[in-house]
Amino acid sequence: MTSESEAPSTDYKEAAFADEQPMNNEELPVKVHIIAPANLSEGYIFDAEVGVEGARKTLSVEVPPGGVSEGQAFLVPLPDDFAVGEPRVNIPTGRWKDGPFDLLKAGICHPSLWCGLCFTQVAMAQVMQRLHLDWLGGAAPEVATKNTFKVVLTLVVCYTIFTIALEMAEASTGYYQIPSWIPVTRFIGGGAFTIYSIYSLMKTRENVRAKYSIPEERCPGMEDLCCSMWCSCCVVSQMARHTGEYETYKGRFCSETGHGPEVPTII
């Protein structure tokens, strides 16, 4: 990943990974987002740094067919011998670890369950931070992803204060004297927050599927949107379980990633 500050555009589609199938029961390689440092032609090879500050590693990258533009995000597979012997979070590729309704898979008191059910956007922010995505669920340079959890949490807190303030303003007036601006403001604010929540969750799920080569199973071309609209808490909990390896590492409620500091960083 580069230190470019521009918001990148992504250039992967469902067709880029939907037809990939594991051979001889082997899992597909994990992919990593690379931010193009310049306009590069197809087949050009350059060294890119991946990982977080203080733990970066160099990866040789070949520009995909069609070339890339400066600031564009694209996916490349990690080689089998990348960081061999170092601790890592084992995340399945080619399939989801479990289903969206397997909410109790990690345990009835697990953070992935209760954060997903009660604080859906906060749990989404933990997954975003874990996978180094920005506040809209997209791939971005490190400068735009290092505070993703704080940004989303701030949005949630501000929206909560906004709704409470409107409730208090409404309660201070009589039922028939409620100013028209209160319901209008509530509708606009609520609509904006709902659109943000659905869009960012859709993009986060899209990036999880792309990174781990998980094909759509239903509603081709619309699965991420439909799941984010109709079952957001289940989607967030599923992504947390898929990327968390909770069988090995303990989940946490009060953590930016839903993990403790001892858990290896996901590349």
C-alpha positions in Angstrom: 0.0 0.0 0.0 1.2 3.5 -0.7 1.0 6.7 1.2 -1.1 8.4 -1.5 -3.8 10.5 0.1 -6.3 10.6 -2.8 -9.4 8.5 -2.4 -8.8 5.5 -4.6 -11.2 3.9 -7.1 -11.6 0.2 -7.0 -11.3 -2.0 -10.1 -12.6 -5.4 -9.3 -15.9 -7.0 -10.2 -17.7 -10.1 -9.2 -16.4 -11.9 -12.4 -12.8 -11.3 -11.1 -13.2 -14.0 -8.4 -16.6 -15.6 -8.8 -15.3 -18.4 -11.1 -12.3 -19.2 -9.0 -12.5 -22.6 -7.5 -10.0 -24.3 -5.1 -8.0 -27.2 -6.7 -7.5 -30.5 -4.9 -9.3 -29.1 -1.8 -6.8 -26.4 -1.5 -7.9 -22.9 -0.4 -7.6 -19.9 -2.7 -4.9 -17.4 -1.8 -5.8 -14.4 0.3 -5.8 -11.1 -1.7 -4.5 -7.8 -0.6 -5.4 -4.3 -1.8 -2.7 -2.3 -3.5 -3.0 1.4 -4.2 -1.4 2.3 -7.5 1.4 4.8 -7.0 1.2 6.1 -10.5 -0.4 5.4 -13.9 1.0 2.0 -14.8 0.6 -0.1 -17.9 -0.4 -3.8 -17.9 2.3 -6.2 -16.9 4.5 -3.6 -15.1 6.1 -5.0 -12.0 6.9 -2.9 -8.9 7.5 -3.3 -5.2 4.6 -2.3 -2.9 4.6 -2.2 0.9 1.7 -4.0 2.7 0.8 -4.1 6.3 0.5 -1.4 9.0 3.2 1.0 10.1 5.9 -0.7 12.0 5.2 -4.1 10.5 5.3 -3.4 6.7 6.6 -6.0 4.3 7.5 -5.6 0.6 5.5 -7.5 -2.0 6.4 -7.7 -5.7 3.2 -6.7 -7.7 2.4 -7.1 -11.4 -0.1 -4.7 -12.8 -3.3 -6.5 -14.0 -4.7 -6.5 -17.5 -5.8 -3.0 -18.6 -3.3 -1.2 -16.5 -4.1 1.0 -13.5 -4.4 4.7 -12.8 -2.7 6.6 -10.0 -4.6 6.1 -6.7 -6.6 3.2 -8.0 -7.1 0.2 -5.7 -6.7 -3.3 -7.1 -6.4 -6.8 -5.6 -3.4 -9.1 -5.9 -3.0 -12.6 -4.3 -0.5 -13.0 -1.6 2.1 -15.6 -2.5 2.2 -18.9 -0.5 5.6 -18.1 0.9 4.6 -14.6 2.2 5.5 -14.2 5.9 5.9 -17.9 6.4 6.3 -18.9 10.0 4.9 -15.6 11.4 1.7 -15.7 13.4 -1.4 -14.8 11.4 -5.2 -14.9 11.6 -6.4 -18.0 9.6 -9.3 -16.8 7.5 -11.1 -19.2 5.0 -11.1 -18.3 1.3 -13.6 -19.3 -1.4 -16.5 -19.6 1.0 -18.0 -18.1 4.2 -16.9 -19.7 7.4 -20.5 -20.1 8.4 -23.9 -18.7 7.5 -25.4 -15.3 8.3 -27.9 -16.8 10.8 -25.2 -18.7 12.8 -25.2 -16.0 15.3 -24.6 -18.3 18.3 -21.6 -20.0 16.6 -19.1 -18.2 18.7 -21.1 -18.4 21.9 -24.2 -16.8 23.4 -22.2 -14.1 25.2 -19.7 -13.4 22.5 -19.0 -9.8 21.4 -19.6 -10.6 17.7 -23.2 -11.5 18.6 -24.1 -8.7 20.9 -22.2 -5.9 19.2 -23.8 -7.0 15.9 -27.3 -7.0 17.4 -27.2 -3.9 19.6 -24.5 -1.7 18.1 -24.5 -2.7 14.5 -22.6 0.2 13.1 -19.9 0.0 15.8 -19.4 -3.7 15.1 -19.2 -2.8 11.4 -16.5 -0.2 12.3 -14.5 -3.0 14.1 -14.5 -5.1 10.9 -13.5 -2.1 8.8 -10.6 -1.3 11.1 -9.6 -4.9 11.2 -9.4 -5.0 7.4 -7.9 -1.5 7.0 -11.0 -0.1 5.1 -12.1 3.5 5.3 -15.3 4.8 6.9 -17.2 4.1 3.7 -16.1 0.4 3.6 -13.6 1.0 0.7 -9.9 0.3 0.2 -7.8 3.3 0.8 -4.3 4.4 1.8 -3.2 4.0 5.4 -3.7 7.7 6.1 -7.4 7.3 5.4 -7.9 4.0 7.3 -5.9 4.3 10.5 -8.8 6.1 12.3 -11.8 4.4 10.7 -13.2 3.1 13.9 -13.0 6.5 15.6 -14.7 8.2 12.6 -17.6 5.7 12.5 -18.0 5.8 16.3 -18.1 9.6 16.2 -20.9 9.4 13.5 -22.9 7.0 15.7 -22.5 9.2 18.8 -23.4 12.4 16.9 -26.5 10.7 15.4 -27.6 9.5 18.8 -27.2 13.0 20.3 -29.1 14.4 17.3 -32.1 12.0 17.8 -32.2 12.6 21.6 -32.1 16.4 21.1 -35.1 16.2 18.8 -37.0 14.0 21.2 -36.3 16.5 24.0 -37.4 19.4 21.8 -40.6 17.6 20.8 -41.3 16.7 24.4 -41.1 20.3 25.5 -44.0 21.2 23.2 -47.6 20.1 23.3 -48.7 17.3 21.0 -50.6 19.7 18.7 -47.9 22.4 18.9 -45.0 20.4 17.6 -43.0 22.6 15.1 -42.9 21.3 11.6 -39.2 21.5 11.5 -38.8 18.7 14.0 -40.3 15.8 12.0 -38.7 17.2 8.8 -35.2 17.3 10.5 -35.7 13.9 12.0 -36.7 12.4 8.6 -33.7 14.0 6.8 -31.2 13.0 9.5 -32.6 9.5 9.9 -32.6 9.0 6.1 -29.0 10.2 5.7 -27.8 7.9 8.5 -29.7 4.9 7.1 -28.3 5.4 3.6 -24.8 5.7 5.1 -25.2 2.6 7.2 -26.5 0.5 4.2 -23.9 1.8 1.7 -20.9 1.4 4.0 -22.0 -2.1 5.1 -22.5 -3.1 1.5 -19.1 -1.9 0.5 -17.5 -3.6 3.5 -19.1 -6.9 2.6 -18.1 -6.5 -1.0 -14.5 -6.0 0.0 -14.5 -9.0 2.3 -15.9 -11.2 -0.5 -13.3 -9.8 -2.9 -10.4 -10.2 -0.5 -11.3 -13.8 0.3 -12.7 -14.8 -3.1 -16.2 -15.5 -1.8 -18.7 -15.7 -4.7 -22.3 -14.5 -4.5 -24.8 -17.3 -3.8 -28.1 -15.5 -4.3 -29.3 -12.3 -6.0 -26.3 -12.0 -8.4 -25.0 -8.5 -8.6 -27.3 -7.4 -5.7 -26.4 -9.8 -2.8 -24.3 -7.3 -0.8 -27.0 -4.6 -1.1 -29.9 -7.0 -0.2 -28.1 -8.5 2.8 -27.1 -5.0 4.0 -30.6 -3.7 3.7 -32.6 -6.6 5.2 -30.3 -8.2 7.7 -27.5 -5.8 8.7 -26.9 -7.2 12.2 -26.5 -10.8 10.8 -24.2 -9.6 8.0 -21.9 -7.7 10.5 -21.8 -10.6 12.9 -21.0 -13.0 10.0 -18.1 -10.9 8.8 -16.7 -10.5 12.3 -16.7 -14.3 12.8 -15.2 -14.9 9.4 -12.3 -12.6 9.9 -11.8 -13.1 13.6 -10.7 -16.7 14.1 -12.5 -16.6 17.5 -11.6 -20.3 18.0 -8.1 -19.1 18.7 -8.3 -15.4 19.6 -10.7 -14.0 22.2 -13.2 -11.3 21.0 -13.5 -8.0 22.8 -16.4 -5.5 23.2 -14.3 -2.4 23.8 -11.7 -2.6 21.1 -11.2 -0.9 17.7 -10.9 -4.2 15.9 -12.9 -6.5 18.2 -9.6 -8.2 19.0 -7.0 -7.7 21.7 -3.5 -6.3 21.0 -2.0 -9.8 21.0 -3.9 -10.8 17.8 -1.8 -10.6 14.6 -2.7 -7.8 12.2 -4.6 -8.8 9.1 -2.7 -7.9 5.9 
